[in-house]
Amino acid sequence: MTNQSKPLNKILRGLLQNSTRYSVMALFCGALLMSCSSGDSENNATESQEQSGLAHQQEQAPVEDDGKGIGPVSSIELSADIDDALAAEGKTIFEGKCSACHQLTDQKIVGPGLLGVTEKRKPEWIMNMVINPEEMTKKDPTAKKLLAEHLTQMTNQNINEKDARAILEFLRLNDLQAQGK
């Protein structure tokens, strides 16, 4: 070996010895921490899971299904005639906020196709689903089934009651036109 490589060898040996010392110290500290922890942590974790499970079950208490859904709309009166101006407003809102996920046919894109929705669901349910989709899919039996079927949570588009009513009128018009009326 040359004279120049001897100091390098000393430095490398010193580094290896230091890194070995640090590794041994780290293992010792880890073992010490593990031995000092109480054995009850598994029991506490199990109790915590059971308690959170109970809380989850309490949240999921059965909701009486009146077909109107969960949300601010509990009753609405619809006339037999379609309000064309309101339906036109609803069409504009639908095209801007709903059409990326829903078709006006029975074809599914992301969410279900909406053809016939006004015949299958009460108007209050439709409006509550539009206004309050997260709570509906957590608590409403029909919305839960739809979520399970389509596997995608409907996005909350921050639609107010007035706009939801316009969308409902547009969906009513769509269903009437599909029937040829």
N, CA, C and O atoms as a DFTB+ gen file, in Angstrom:
724 C
 N C O
     1  1       0.821      -1.185       0.000
     2  2       0.000       0.000       0.000
     3  2       0.865       1.250       0.000
     4  3       1.984       1.263       0.514
     5  1       0.326       2.270      -0.578
     6  2       1.071       3.519      -0.610
     7  2       0.832       4.288       0.680
     8  3      -0.097       4.001       1.435
     9  1       1.671       5.245       0.907
    10  2       1.547       6.062       2.111
    11  2       0.268       6.890       2.109
    12  3      -0.277       7.208       3.166
    13  1      -0.206       7.237       0.918
    14  2      -1.411       8.064       0.832
    15  2      -2.666       7.282       1.203
    16  3      -3.628       7.872       1.696
    17  1      -2.682       5.966       0.979
    18  2      -3.884       5.185       1.252
    19  2      -4.009       4.790       2.717
    20  3      -5.103       4.433       3.154
    21  1      -2.921       4.841       3.499
    22  2      -2.986       4.479       4.910
    23  2      -3.916       5.407       5.695
    24  3      -4.732       4.903       6.467
    25  1      -3.840       6.725       5.544
    26  2      -4.775       7.584       6.290
    27  2      -6.231       7.339       5.868
    28  3      -7.141       7.425       6.692
    29  1      -6.439       7.040       4.609
    30  2      -7.800       6.760       4.130
    31  2      -8.349       5.503       4.785
    32  3      -9.517       5.469       5.173
    33  1      -7.528       4.474       4.913
    34  2      -7.956       3.238       5.571
    35  2      -8.323       3.490       7.025
    36  3      -9.308       2.940       7.519
    37  1      -7.539       4.321       7.721
    38  2      -7.843       4.642       9.113
    39  2      -9.202       5.342       9.222
    40  3     -10.011       5.033      10.096
    41  1      -9.421       6.272       8.329
    42  2     -10.691       7.017       8.343
    43  2     -11.862       6.073       8.088
    44  3     -12.879       6.144       8.778
    45  1     -11.722       5.188       7.095
    46  2     -12.802       4.251       6.775
    47  2     -13.075       3.303       7.938
    48  3     -14.233       3.043       8.264
    49  1     -12.012       2.780       8.571
    50  2     -12.204       1.900       9.732
    51  2     -12.921       2.636      10.855
    52  3     -13.801       2.074      11.507
    53  1     -12.552       3.869      11.079
    54  2     -13.188       4.675      12.132
    55  2     -14.662       4.899      11.842
    56  3     -15.496       4.829      12.745
    57  1     -14.984       5.170      10.578
    58  2     -16.384       5.380      10.197
    59  2     -17.198       4.112      10.375
    60  3     -18.323       4.158      10.873
    61  1     -16.633       2.970       9.969
    62  2     -17.346       1.707      10.111
    63  2     -17.572       1.376      11.576
    64  3     -18.645       0.907      11.958
    65  1     -16.561       1.621      12.390
    66  2     -16.726       1.363      13.817
    67  2     -17.795       2.280      14.403
    68  3     -18.606       1.839      15.217
    69  1     -17.808       3.552      13.999
    70  2     -18.810       4.497      14.496
    71  2     -20.210       4.108      14.038
    72  3     -21.156       4.161      14.824
    73  1     -20.351       3.717      12.771
    74  2     -21.686       3.357      12.279
    75  2     -22.191       2.097      12.960
    76  3     -23.389       1.956      13.209
    77  1     -21.273       1.176      13.264
    78  2     -21.670      -0.031      13.988
    79  2     -22.127       0.341      15.391
    80  3     -23.134      -0.175      15.875
    81  1     -21.400       1.222      16.037
    82  2     -21.801       1.672      17.375
    83  2     -23.180       2.321      17.341
    84  3     -24.017       2.059      18.204
    85  1     -23.409       3.161      16.347
    86  2     -24.692       3.855      16.239
    87  2     -25.827       2.861      15.997
    88  3     -26.921       3.015      16.541
    89  1     -25.564       1.854      15.190
    90  2     -26.587       0.834      14.917
    91  2     -26.923       0.052      16.175
    92  3     -28.093      -0.197      16.464
    93  1     -25.898      -0.334      16.923
    94  2     -26.123      -1.076      18.169
    95  2     -26.895      -0.212      19.158
    96  3     -27.810      -0.698      19.824
    97  1     -26.537       1.051      19.259
    98  2     -27.240       1.964      20.174
    99  2     -28.706       2.123      19.757
   100  3     -29.592       2.133      20.612
   101  1     -28.961       2.246      18.475
   102  2     -30.334       2.399      17.990
   103  2     -31.152       1.155      18.308
   104  3     -32.297       1.265      18.745
   105  1     -30.583      -0.020      18.094
   106  2     -31.285      -1.266      18.421
   107  2     -31.556      -1.369      19.915
   108  3     -32.644      -1.776      20.322
   109  1     -30.580      -1.006      20.731
   110  2     -30.749      -1.050      22.182
   111  2     -31.869      -0.108      22.624
   112  3     -32.716      -0.490      23.432
   113  1     -31.879       1.117      22.101
   114  2     -32.928       2.088      22.465
   115  2     -34.305       1.589      22.036
   116  3     -35.280       1.729      22.775
   117  1     -34.380       1.015      20.856
   118  2     -35.657       0.476      20.376
   119  2     -36.152      -0.647      21.259
   120  3     -37.334      -0.704      21.598
   121  1     -35.243      -1.551      21.638
   122  2     -35.618      -2.663      22.518
   123  2     -36.053      -2.145      23.879
   124  3     -37.007      -2.657      24.464
   125  1     -35.362      -1.136      24.384
   126  2     -35.712      -0.547      25.674
   127  2     -37.110       0.067      25.629
   128  3     -37.906      -0.133      26.547
   129  1     -37.405       0.799      24.586
   130  2     -38.740       1.398      24.444
   131  2     -39.829       0.333      24.370
   132  3     -40.887       0.475      24.983
   133  1     -39.567      -0.726      23.623
   134  2     -40.559      -1.802      23.494
   135  2     -40.799      -2.494      24.829
   136  3     -41.933      -2.841      25.157
   137  1     -39.725      -2.697      25.604
   138  2     -39.880      -3.393      26.882
   139  2     -40.575      -2.523      27.916
   140  3     -41.195      -3.043      28.843
   141  1     -40.480      -1.208      27.773
   142  2     -41.107      -0.303      28.742
   143  2     -42.582      -0.071      28.464
   144  3     -43.311       0.360      29.358
   145  1     -43.037      -0.340      27.263
   146  2     -44.456      -0.106      26.964
   147  2     -45.295      -1.152      27.664
   148  3     -44.854      -2.282      27.874
   149  1     -46.534      -0.760      28.031
   150  2     -47.394      -1.706      28.753
   151  2     -47.991      -2.694      27.774
   152  3     -48.193      -2.373      26.603
   153  1     -48.267      -3.866      28.241
   154  2     -48.879      -4.898      27.407
   155  2     -50.349      -4.643      27.166
   156  3     -50.994      -5.393      26.433
   157  1     -50.896      -3.591      27.774
   158  2     -52.320      -3.289      27.631
   159  2     -52.639      -2.599      26.318
   160  3     -53.814      -2.397      26.012
   161  1     -51.646      -2.233      25.535
   162  2     -51.926      -1.488      24.310
   163  2     -52.803      -2.285      23.361
   164  3     -53.644      -1.712      22.670
   165  1     -52.619      -3.599      23.317
   166  2     -53.477      -4.412      22.460
   167  2     -54.905      -4.383      22.970
   168  3     -55.849      -4.273      22.187
   169  1     -55.064      -4.482      24.290
   170  2     -56.409      -4.424      24.866
   171  2     -57.038      -3.065      24.632
   172  3     -58.220      -2.976      24.300
   173  1     -56.249      -1.990      24.804
   174  2     -56.772      -0.647      24.590
   175  2     -57.179      -0.456      23.139
   176  3     -58.209       0.157      22.858
   177  1     -56.385      -0.974      22.221
   178  2     -56.716      -0.852      20.803
   179  2     -58.009      -1.593      20.499
   180  3     -58.850      -1.098      19.748
   181  1     -58.172      -2.787      21.085
   182  2     -59.390      -3.563      20.853
   183  2     -60.600      -2.841      21.424
   184  3     -61.645      -2.756      20.780
   185  1     -60.450      -2.313      22.658
   186  2     -61.554      -1.573      23.272
   187  2     -61.900      -0.350      22.447
   188  3     -63.074      -0.039      22.249
   189  1     -60.867       0.352      21.961
   190  2     -61.095       1.538      21.149
   191  2     -61.845       1.183      19.869
   192  3     -62.756       1.904      19.461
   193  1     -61.466       0.072      19.233
   194  2     -62.151      -0.347      18.011
   195  2     -63.597      -0.714      18.307
   196  3     -64.501      -0.390      17.537
   197  1     -63.809      -1.400      19.443
   198  2     -65.176      -1.783      19.795
   199  2     -66.023      -0.549      20.060
   200  3     -67.175      -0.479      19.630
   201  1     -65.452       0.431      20.772
   202  2     -66.201       1.643      21.064
   203  2     -66.519       2.401      19.789
   204  3     -67.641       2.879      19.619
   205  1     -65.548       2.521      18.888
   206  2     -65.822       3.227      17.644
   207  2     -66.823       2.449      16.807
   208  3     -67.623       3.045      16.086
   209  1     -66.788       1.131      16.894
   210  2     -67.775       0.318      16.182
   211  2     -69.165       0.565      16.717
   212  3     -70.123       0.648      15.948
   213  1     -69.289       0.686      18.047
   214  2     -70.594       0.973      18.642
   215  2     -71.083       2.346      18.224
   216  3     -72.260       2.525      17.914
   217  1     -70.178       3.316      18.216
   218  2     -70.575       4.658      17.800
   219  2     -71.028       4.638      16.348
   220  3     -71.996       5.303      15.979
   221  1     -70.318       3.866      15.526
   222  2     -70.685       3.773      14.116
   223  2     -72.066       3.136      13.967
   224  3     -72.866       3.564      13.135
   225  1     -72.341       2.109      14.778
   226  2     -73.647       1.459      14.715
   227  2     -74.744       2.412      15.161
   228  3     -75.844       2.385      14.610
   229  1     -74.463       3.251      16.148
   230  2     -75.467       4.195      16.611
   231  2     -75.771       5.220      15.528
   232  3     -76.922       5.620      15.360
   233  1     -74.740       5.652      14.786
   234  2     -74.959       6.591      13.694
   235  2     -75.831       5.976      12.608
   236  3     -76.612       6.673      11.959
   237  1     -75.697       4.681      12.415
   238  2     -76.400       3.998      11.349
   239  2     -77.760       3.471      11.800
   240  3     -78.279       2.514      11.227
   241  1     -78.328       4.086      12.812
   242  2     -79.637       3.655      13.284
   243  2     -80.617       3.711      12.122
   244  3     -80.530       4.606      11.282
   245  1     -81.546       2.770      12.064
   246  2     -82.464       2.732      10.937
   247  2     -83.267       4.023      10.814
   248  3     -83.761       4.571      11.799
   249  1     -83.377       4.478       9.601
   250  2     -84.154       5.673       9.312
   251  2     -85.470       5.213       8.708
   252  3     -85.495       4.388       7.795
   253  1     -86.546       5.748       9.221
   254  2     -87.840       5.392       8.651
   255  2     -87.893       5.955       7.238
   256  3     -87.697       7.152       7.028
   257  1     -88.156       5.092       6.284
   258  2     -88.138       5.501       4.885
   259  2     -89.530       5.933       4.452
   260  3     -90.408       5.108       4.199
   261  1     -89.709       7.249       4.372
   262  2     -90.981       7.784       3.894
   263  2     -90.917       8.102       2.405
   264  3     -91.874       8.609       1.821
   265  1     -89.757       7.791       1.795
   266  2     -89.588       8.031       0.368
   267  2     -89.237       9.464       0.028
   268  3     -89.116       9.808      -1.148
   269  1     -89.068      10.322       1.055
   270  2     -88.773      11.736       0.809
   271  2     -87.303      12.077       1.005
   272  3     -86.866      13.178       0.671
   273  1     -86.546      11.136       1.545
   274  2     -85.124      11.373       1.724
   275  2     -84.799      12.183       2.959
   276  3     -85.662      12.474       3.787
   277  1     -83.524      12.541       3.060
   278  2     -82.986      13.272       4.202
   279  2     -82.521      14.629       3.703
   280  3     -81.672      14.709       2.815
   281  1     -83.067      15.684       4.264
   282  2     -82.650      17.013       3.848
   283  2     -83.706      18.049       4.133
   284  3     -84.663      17.783       4.861
   285  1     -83.546      19.226       3.568
   286  2     -84.421      20.348       3.900
   287  2     -85.817      20.276       3.288
   288  3     -86.727      20.963       3.752
   289  1     -85.996      19.459       2.259
   290  2     -87.293      19.424       1.571
   291  2     -88.141      18.302       2.162
   292  3     -87.845      17.121       1.982
   293  1     -89.193      18.690       2.865
   294  2     -90.074      17.683       3.475
   295  2     -91.414      17.595       2.762
   296  3     -92.113      16.587       2.864
   297  1     -91.770      18.652       2.041
   298  2     -93.041      18.646       1.320
   299  2     -92.963      19.636       0.167
   300  3     -92.420      20.734       0.300
   301  1     -93.515      19.224      -0.961
   302  2     -93.554      20.117      -2.119
   303  2     -94.815      19.824      -2.914
   304  3     -95.194      18.669      -3.104
   305  1     -95.442      20.864      -3.365
   306  2     -96.642      20.742      -4.195
   307  2     -96.251      20.998      -5.649
   308  3     -95.658      22.026      -5.975
   309  1     -96.591      20.051      -6.508
   310  2     -96.318      20.200      -7.936
   311  2     -97.633      20.330      -8.682
   312  3     -98.603      19.634      -8.382
   313  1     -97.656      21.223      -9.649
   314  2     -98.857      21.307     -10.483
   315  2     -98.769      20.233     -11.564
   316  3     -97.692      19.712     -11.852
   317  1     -99.889      19.920     -12.143
   318  2     -99.913      18.920     -13.210
   319  2     -99.183      19.436     -14.450
   320  3     -98.624      18.654     -15.219
   321  1     -99.193      20.742     -14.637
   322  2     -98.545      21.353     -15.796
   323  2     -97.082      21.665     -15.490
   324  3     -96.710      21.961     -14.354
   325  1     -96.276      21.591     -16.528
   326  2     -94.853      21.919     -16.409
   327  2     -94.678      23.424     -16.545
   328  3     -95.270      24.048     -17.426
   329  1     -93.876      23.995     -15.681
   330  2     -93.498      25.408     -15.772
   331  2     -92.298      25.474     -16.718
   332  3     -91.173      25.156     -16.331
   333  1     -92.551      25.890     -17.966
   334  2     -91.506      25.867     -18.994
   335  2     -90.306      26.748     -18.648
   336  3     -89.164      26.372     -18.912
   337  1     -90.560      27.913     -18.061
   338  2     -89.452      28.809     -17.698
   339  2     -88.578      28.170     -16.614
   340  3     -87.351      28.241     -16.671
   341  1     -89.222      27.553     -15.635
   342  2     -88.486      26.888     -14.561
   343  2     -87.710      25.688     -15.111
   344  3     -86.570      25.448     -14.712
   345  1     -88.324      24.939     -16.021
   346  2     -87.652      23.789     -16.637
   347  2     -86.443      24.239     -17.459
   348  3     -85.412      23.566     -17.461
   349  1     -86.562      25.373     -18.156
   350  2     -85.432      25.901     -18.936
   351  2     -84.279      26.290     -18.006
   352  3     -83.112      26.054     -18.317
   353  1     -84.620      26.883     -16.874
   354  2     -83.601      27.223     -15.877
   355  2     -82.941      25.940     -15.349
   356  3     -81.724      25.877     -15.178
   357  1     -83.770      24.928     -15.096
   358  2     -83.259      23.642     -14.625
   359  2     -82.352      22.975     -15.642
   360  3     -81.361      22.343     -15.276
   361  1     -82.686      23.115     -16.919
   362  2     -81.851      22.536     -17.977
   363  2     -80.461      23.162     -17.960
   364  3     -79.455      22.462     -18.080
   365  1     -80.412      24.472     -17.810
   366  2     -79.124      25.174     -17.766
   367  2     -78.286      24.699     -16.579
   368  3     -77.088      24.451     -16.716
   369  1     -78.922      24.574     -15.422
   370  2     -78.213      24.107     -14.223
   371  2     -77.763      22.661     -14.417
   372  3     -76.627      22.309     -14.100
   373  1     -78.663      21.823     -14.943
   374  2     -78.341      20.410     -15.177
   375  2     -77.134      20.281     -16.097
   376  3     -76.210      19.519     -15.812
   377  1     -77.142      21.018     -17.191
   378  2     -76.039      20.934     -18.151
   379  2     -74.720      21.390     -17.539
   380  3     -73.661      20.875     -17.896
   381  1     -74.775      22.348     -16.624
   382  2     -73.556      22.858     -16.000
   383  2     -73.041      22.020     -14.844
   384  3     -71.834      21.944     -14.619
   385  1     -73.956      21.386     -14.106
   386  2     -73.533      20.726     -12.870
   387  2     -73.800      19.226     -12.819
   388  3     -73.229      18.540     -11.972
   389  1     -74.639      18.703     -13.688
   390  2     -75.062      17.303     -13.552
   391  2     -74.680      16.417     -14.736
   392  3     -74.453      15.219     -14.573
   393  1     -74.610      17.007     -15.922
   394  2     -74.484      16.201     -17.141
   395  2     -73.145      15.485     -17.287
   396  3     -73.033      14.575     -18.108
   397  1     -72.139      15.862     -16.527
   398  2     -70.862      15.146     -16.600
   399  2     -71.003      13.725     -16.052
   400  3     -70.251      12.831     -16.440
   401  1     -71.963      13.521     -15.154
   402  2     -72.135      12.205     -14.520
   403  2     -73.467      11.536     -14.852
   404  3     -73.586      10.319     -14.709
   405  1     -74.463      12.291     -15.288
   406  2     -75.803      11.749     -15.527
   407  2     -76.278      12.032     -16.946
   408  3     -76.083      13.124     -17.479
   409  1     -76.905      11.022     -17.543
   410  2     -77.573      11.170     -18.834
   411  2     -79.068      11.350     -18.596
   412  3     -79.586      10.963     -17.549
   413  1     -79.747      11.928     -19.556
   414  2     -81.205      12.063     -19.477
   415  2     -81.901      10.817     -20.009
   416  3     -83.129      10.759     -20.062
   417  1     -81.123       9.832     -20.396
   418  2     -81.644       8.536     -20.828
   419  2     -81.487       7.568     -19.659
   420  3     -81.218       7.987     -18.533
   421  1     -81.652       6.287     -19.925
   422  2     -81.421       5.309     -18.859
   423  2     -79.971       4.819     -18.848
   424  3     -79.630       3.897     -18.107
   425  1     -79.122       5.436     -19.669
   426  2     -77.717       5.049     -19.764
   427  2     -76.925       5.580     -18.573
   428  3     -77.042       6.745     -18.195
   429  1     -76.114       4.693     -17.991
   430  2     -75.244       5.071     -16.879
   431  2     -73.932       5.608     -17.428
   432  3     -73.352       5.030     -18.346
   433  1     -73.470       6.711     -16.865
   434  2     -72.100       7.180     -17.138
   435  2     -71.319       6.914     -15.853
   436  3     -70.719       5.851     -15.697
   437  1     -71.326       7.864     -14.949
   438  2     -70.749       7.681     -13.617
   439  2     -71.887       7.368     -12.658
   440  3     -71.848       6.394     -11.906
   441  1     -72.905       8.226     -12.708
   442  2     -74.111       8.009     -11.916
   443  2     -75.186       7.406     -12.803
   444  3     -74.986       7.238     -14.006
   445  1     -76.316       7.084     -12.213
   446  2     -77.388       6.448     -12.990
   447  2     -77.991       7.391     -14.026
   448  3     -77.985       8.610     -13.855
   449  1     -78.512       6.803     -15.107
   450  2     -79.294       7.572     -16.057
   451  2     -80.565       8.041     -15.371
   452  3     -81.082       7.353     -14.490
   453  1     -81.076       9.200     -15.761
   454  2     -82.190       9.803     -15.023
   455  2     -83.545       9.673     -15.708
   456  3     -84.529      10.241     -15.236
   457  1     -83.611       8.940     -16.803
   458  2     -84.899       8.750     -17.460
   459  2     -85.853       8.013     -16.518
   460  3     -85.532       6.933     -16.022
   461  1     -87.011       8.593     -16.279
   462  2     -88.019       7.973     -15.423
   463  2     -87.832       8.213     -13.937
   464  3     -88.579       7.667     -13.125
   465  1     -86.848       9.020     -13.567
   466  2     -86.582       9.237     -12.144
   467  2     -87.770       9.886     -11.432
   468  3     -88.007       9.618     -10.255
   469  1     -88.513      10.735     -12.137
   470  2     -89.649      11.406     -11.481
   471  2     -90.825      10.459     -11.283
   472  3     -91.752      10.763     -10.533
   473  1     -90.786       9.318     -11.951
   474  2     -91.827       8.307     -11.743
   475  2     -91.410       7.324     -10.647
   476  3     -92.261       6.768      -9.952
   477  1     -90.109       7.113     -10.495
   478  2     -89.592       6.165      -9.495
   479  2     -89.472       6.784      -8.106
   480  3     -89.645       6.088      -7.105
   481  1     -89.182       8.068      -8.031
   482  2     -88.886       8.726      -6.756
   483  2     -89.830       9.898      -6.518
   484  3     -90.318      10.537      -7.451
   485  1     -90.068      10.153      -5.242
   486  2     -90.881      11.313      -4.868
   487  2     -90.090      12.584      -5.161
   488  3     -88.860      12.572      -5.121
   489  1     -90.787      13.678      -5.454
   490  2     -90.077      14.928      -5.770
   491  2     -89.193      15.411      -4.618
   492  3     -88.119      15.966      -4.850
   493  1     -89.643      15.202      -3.381
   494  2     -88.840      15.608      -2.222
   495  2     -87.518      14.834      -2.190
   496  3     -86.466      15.390      -1.875
   497  1     -87.592      13.539      -2.523
   498  2     -86.387      12.705      -2.525
   499  2     -85.405      13.223      -3.567
   500  3     -84.211      13.338      -3.289
   501  1     -85.890      13.533      -4.750
   502  2     -85.016      14.022      -5.827
   503  2     -84.329      15.316      -5.395
   504  3     -83.117      15.466      -5.548
   505  1     -85.111      16.243      -4.856
   506  2     -84.530      17.520      -4.439
   507  2     -83.534      17.331      -3.296
   508  3     -82.469      17.948      -3.298
   509  1     -83.867      16.489      -2.324
   510  2     -82.947      16.253      -1.207
   511  2     -81.657      15.589      -1.681
   512  3     -80.581      15.883      -1.160
   513  1     -81.758      14.703      -2.659
   514  2     -80.554      14.046      -3.192
   515  2     -79.660      15.062      -3.902
   516  3     -78.435      14.990      -3.803
   517  1     -80.262      15.996      -4.609
   518  2     -79.508      17.027      -5.320
   519  2     -78.857      17.997      -4.327
   520  3     -77.710      18.404      -4.511
   521  1     -79.589      18.358      -3.286
   522  2     -79.105      19.335      -2.307
   523  2     -78.130      18.716      -1.309
   524  3     -77.158      19.357      -0.909
   525  1     -78.386      17.481      -0.909
   526  2     -77.745      16.882       0.259
   527  2     -77.232      15.460      -0.025
   528  3     -77.607      14.532       0.691
   529  1     -76.388      15.267      -1.047
   530  2     -76.035      13.901      -1.447
   531  2     -75.241      13.098      -0.414
   532  3     -75.438      11.888      -0.302
   533  1     -74.350      13.743       0.342
   534  2     -73.532      12.984       1.302
   535  2     -74.392      12.382       2.404
   536  3     -74.286      11.192       2.700
   537  1     -75.243      13.202       3.009
   538  2     -76.085      12.695       4.095
   539  2     -77.094      11.682       3.570
   540  3     -77.416      10.709       4.252
   541  1     -77.586      11.907       2.373
   542  2     -78.533      10.956       1.777
   543  2     -77.885       9.579       1.631
   544  3     -78.505       8.572       1.975
   545  1     -76.656       9.516       1.129
   546  2     -76.023       8.206       0.925
   547  2     -75.585       7.564       2.236
   548  3     -75.269       6.375       2.262
   549  1     -75.562       8.325       3.311
   550  2     -75.251       7.753       4.622
   551  2     -76.500       7.255       5.338
   552  3     -76.438       6.273       6.078
   553  1     -77.645       7.929       5.124
   554  2     -78.817       7.650       5.954
   555  2     -80.051       7.162       5.207
   556  3     -80.871       6.452       5.788
   557  1     -80.204       7.515       3.954
   558  2     -81.407       7.138       3.209
   559  2     -81.223       5.757       2.580
   560  3     -80.251       5.538       1.857
   561  1     -82.137       4.824       2.842
   562  2     -81.987       3.455       2.323
   563  2     -81.873       3.380       0.799
   564  3     -81.057       2.617       0.281
   565  1     -82.665       4.148       0.091
   566  2     -82.622       4.116      -1.377
   567  2     -81.298       4.671      -1.892
   568  3     -80.689       4.101      -2.797
   569  1     -80.858       5.778      -1.315
   570  2     -79.586       6.380      -1.733
   571  2     -78.414       5.456      -1.410
   572  3     -77.450       5.388      -2.173
   573  1     -78.492       4.748      -0.285
   574  2     -77.445       3.780       0.067
   575  2     -77.357       2.682      -0.985
   576  3     -76.264       2.282      -1.385
   577  1     -78.520       2.195      -1.432
   578  2     -78.536       1.144      -2.459
   579  2     -77.935       1.654      -3.766
   580  3     -77.181       0.942      -4.430
   581  1     -78.273       2.887      -4.128
   582  2     -77.718       3.460      -5.357
   583  2     -76.198       3.604      -5.264
   584  3     -75.484       3.341      -6.231
   585  1     -75.713       4.021      -4.102
   586  2     -74.269       4.143      -3.909
   587  2     -73.599       2.775      -4.027
   588  3     -72.545       2.650      -4.651
   589  1     -74.200       1.763      -3.436
   590  2     -73.645       0.406      -3.518
   591  2     -73.649      -0.100      -4.961
   592  3     -72.733      -0.811      -5.377
   593  1     -74.662       0.261      -5.706
   594  2     -74.782      -0.188      -7.098
   595  2     -73.807       0.539      -8.021
   596  3     -73.186      -0.080      -8.884
   597  1     -73.674       1.850      -7.838
   598  2     -72.873       2.652      -8.770
   599  2     -71.459       2.930      -8.270
   600  3     -70.609       3.383      -9.036
   601  1     -71.201       2.660      -6.982
   602  2     -69.864       2.734      -6.383
   603  2     -69.200       4.102      -6.475
   604  3     -67.974       4.199      -6.407
   605  1     -69.982       5.145      -6.626
   606  2     -69.429       6.493      -6.678
   607  2     -70.324       7.433      -5.887
   608  3     -71.531       7.499      -6.118
   609  1     -69.720       8.162      -4.947
   610  2     -70.466       9.144      -4.170
   611  2     -70.813      10.323      -5.065
   612  3     -69.949      10.872      -5.747
   613  1     -72.083      10.706      -5.056
   614  2     -72.498      11.872      -5.822
   615  2     -71.843      13.116      -5.220
   616  3     -71.869      13.318      -4.006
   617  1     -71.269      13.926      -6.065
   618  2     -70.592      15.142      -5.631
   619  2     -71.604      16.188      -5.213
   620  3     -72.619      16.391      -5.879
   621  1     -71.319      16.848      -4.104
   622  2     -72.172      17.953      -3.672
   623  2     -71.838      19.161      -4.541
   624  3     -70.722      19.677      -4.495
   625  1     -72.800      19.602      -5.325
   626  2     -72.606      20.731      -6.230
   627  2     -73.049      22.052      -5.607
   628  3     -73.106      23.077      -6.287
   629  1     -73.361      22.023      -4.309
   630  2     -73.817      23.224      -3.593
   631  2     -75.029      23.853      -4.271
   632  3     -75.063      25.052      -4.545
   633  1     -76.006      23.020      -4.530
   634  2     -77.239      23.473      -5.169
   635  2     -78.246      23.819      -4.080
   636  3     -78.470      23.036      -3.157
   637  1     -78.849      24.996      -4.195
   638  2     -79.838      25.420      -3.207
   639  2     -81.224      24.890      -3.583
   640  3     -81.397      24.278      -4.637
   641  1     -82.210      25.130      -2.712
   642  2     -83.562      24.605      -2.955
   643  2     -84.172      25.151      -4.237
   644  3     -84.830      24.418      -4.976
   645  1     -83.958      26.426      -4.503
   646  2     -84.526      27.051      -5.709
   647  2     -83.991      26.356      -6.968
   648  3     -84.755      26.022      -7.874
   649  1     -82.681      26.145      -7.011
   650  2     -82.076      25.491      -8.177
   651  2     -82.452      24.011      -8.254
   652  3     -82.636      23.468      -9.343
   653  1     -82.565      23.363      -7.092
   654  2     -82.989      21.958      -7.075
   655  2     -84.415      21.831      -7.605
   656  3     -84.743      20.871      -8.303
   657  1     -85.250      22.797      -7.271
   658  2     -86.632      22.788      -7.775
   659  2     -86.639      22.945      -9.294
   660  3     -87.435      22.304      -9.981
   661  1     -85.756      23.794      -9.820
   662  2     -85.657      23.980     -11.272
   663  2     -85.174      22.691     -11.949
   664  3     -85.688      22.316     -13.002
   665  1     -84.201      22.023     -11.356
   666  2     -83.717      20.747     -11.906
   667  2     -84.841      19.720     -11.895
   668  3     -85.022      18.983     -12.865
   669  1     -85.593      19.670     -10.807
   670  2     -86.734      18.749     -10.723
   671  2     -87.723      19.018     -11.853
   672  3     -88.207      18.079     -12.484
   673  1     -88.024      20.268     -12.110
   674  2     -88.976      20.605     -13.178
   675  2     -88.431      20.166     -14.537
   676  3     -89.182      19.676     -15.380
   677  1     -87.135      20.341     -14.746
   678  2     -86.512      19.892     -15.987
   679  2     -86.590      18.368     -16.122
   680  3     -86.855      17.859     -17.211
   681  1     -86.365      17.645     -15.037
   682  2     -86.461      16.177     -15.072
   683  2     -87.898      15.729     -15.318
   684  3     -88.126      14.733     -16.005
   685  1     -88.859      16.446     -14.769
   686  2     -90.277      16.139     -15.033
   687  2     -90.583      16.317     -16.521
   688  3     -91.242      15.479     -17.136
   689  1     -90.093      17.424     -17.090
   690  2     -90.294      17.681     -18.518
   691  2     -89.631      16.587     -19.355
   692  3     -90.224      16.105     -20.320
   693  1     -88.430      16.198     -19.000
   694  2     -87.717      15.139     -19.721
   695  2     -88.519      13.841     -19.711
   696  3     -88.637      13.175     -20.740
   697  1     -89.070      13.481     -18.553
   698  2     -89.846      12.243     -18.454
   699  2     -91.147      12.330     -19.247
   700  3     -91.559      11.350     -19.867
   701  1     -91.794      13.488     -19.231
   702  2     -93.025      13.656     -20.027
   703  2     -92.718      13.558     -21.522
   704  3     -93.459      12.917     -22.266
   705  1     -91.644      14.184     -21.956
   706  2     -91.271      14.132     -23.371
   707  2     -90.909      12.707     -23.790
   708  3     -91.197      12.307     -24.917
   709  1     -90.297      11.957     -22.918
   710  2     -89.942      10.568     -23.225
   711  2     -91.187       9.703     -23.390
   712  3     -91.175       8.725     -24.138
   713  1     -92.261      10.066     -22.691
   714  2     -93.527       9.336     -22.802
   715  2     -94.332       9.792     -24.016
   716  3     -95.368       9.209     -24.336
   717  1     -93.850      10.837     -24.689
   718  2     -94.551      11.345     -25.864
   719  2     -95.717      12.250     -25.512
   720  3     -96.630      12.425     -26.319
   721  1     -95.700      12.819     -24.340
   722  2     -96.804      13.704     -23.915
   723  2     -96.460      15.144     -24.107
   724  3     -97.271      16.019     -23.802
